[in-house]
Amino acid sequence: MNIPGDLSYTKDHEWIRVDGNNAVIGITEFAQKELGDIVFVDIDTEGESLSAEETFGTIEAVKTVSEMYMPVSGTVNEVNPLLADAPETVNKDPYGEGWIIKITLSDTSELANLLTAEAYKGLVEA
């Protein structure tokens, strides 16, 4: 299973790639495999400031709908435009073109609460 070492993770299977005060968020390879074929991504929080662990949207697969949670507090700046017409991009490339939102961090100290790749690997392989 692909768990990139340069990302941080949540116990709810979101990943975050931080660049200064900005970050990209998506769901992990493990999460997309568990969900199965993704058919719809619903994000209605663009422009909103959300707290860590607050729901930023939902992701719908053939068999289920799952909420997605903010790894850290921040403002949702952009939703991946590819997902409107091609939600299956999350299945094909969860760490690349299948990213879900971009945010501006409001409290970088919260990053210390996230899992490293090694800790996340331990969680999903347990």
SULTABEL-V834135 format. One record per residue. RES is the residue in one letter. SS is DSSP state (~ for helix, > for strand, _ for the rest). Layout:
# SULTABEL-V834135
RES:SS  RES:SS
This chain:
# SULTABEL-V834135
M:_  N:_  I:_  P:_  G:_  D:_  L:_  S:>  Y:>  T:_  K:_  D:_  H:_  E:>  W:>  I:>  R:>  V:>  D:>  G:_  N:_  N:>  A:>  V:>  I:>  G:>  I:>  T:_  E:~  F:~  A:~  Q:~  K:~  E:~  L:~  G:_  D:_  I:>  V:>  F:>  V:>  D:>  I:_  D:_  T:_  E:_  G:_  E:_  S:>  L:>  S:_  A:_  E:_  E:_  T:>  F:>  G:>  T:>  I:>  E:>  A:>  V:_  K:_  T:_  V:>  S:>  E:>  M:>  Y:>  M:_  P:_  V:_  S:_  G:>  T:>  V:>  N:>  E:>  V:>  N:_  P:_  L:~  L:~  A:~  D:~  A:_  P:_  E:_  T:~  V:~  N:~  K:~  D:_  P:_  Y:_  G:_  E:_  G:_  W:_  I:_  I:>  K:>  I:>  T:>  L:>  S:_  D:_  T:~  S:~  E:~  L:~  A:~  N:~  L:_  L:>  T:_  A:~  E:~  A:~  Y:~  K:~  G:~  L:~  V:~  E:~  A:_
